[in-house]
Amino acid sequence: MDNFDNFSSSEKAEATELQRLIAIEQQKAQFQAQVHTFTDVCWDKCVDSPGSKLDYRTETCLVSCVERFIDTTLTITNRFTQMVQKGTH
């Protein structure tokens, strides 16, 4: 956290709240970027030619692709969490 020694307590509270809001917005942006990435990857992998409806094969491929992407993201996140926890103990 930044050095707020010269701030009044209300300014410190405002600065802390602003940092919290910025962190939340950064998390939202990261989530949107992930959604955009797996949309691009799965669309390119699964959709041959867009039509008015998804056929069974395309729908199954999209569901499987997104599930694999989510599983992979969770695995990586859990691994980093474990690494951080081991580093702090």
C-alpha positions, 0 to 999 in steps of 0.5 A, a space after each residue: 500500500 502507498 505511504 499515507 503518513 501525510 494524509 488526515 484520517 479521512 483522506 487516508 480512508 478515501 485513498 484506501 477506498 479508492 484503491 479498493 474500487 480500483 482493485 475491483 475494477 481491475 478484477 472486472 477487466 481481467 474477467 472480461 479479458 478472460 471471457 473475450 479470450 475464451 470466446 475467441 479461442 472457442 469460436 475459432 475452434 468450434 464454429 465452421 460457418 455461423 448460421 441461425 442456430 447452432 448444430 449439436 456438434 458446434 454446441 457440444 464443442 463450445 460447451 466443452 471448450 469453455 469448460 476446459 478453459 474454466 477448468 484450466 484457469 481454476 487449476 492455474 489459479 489454485 496452483 498460484 494460490 498454493 505457491 503464494 501460501 507456501 511462500 508466506 508460511 
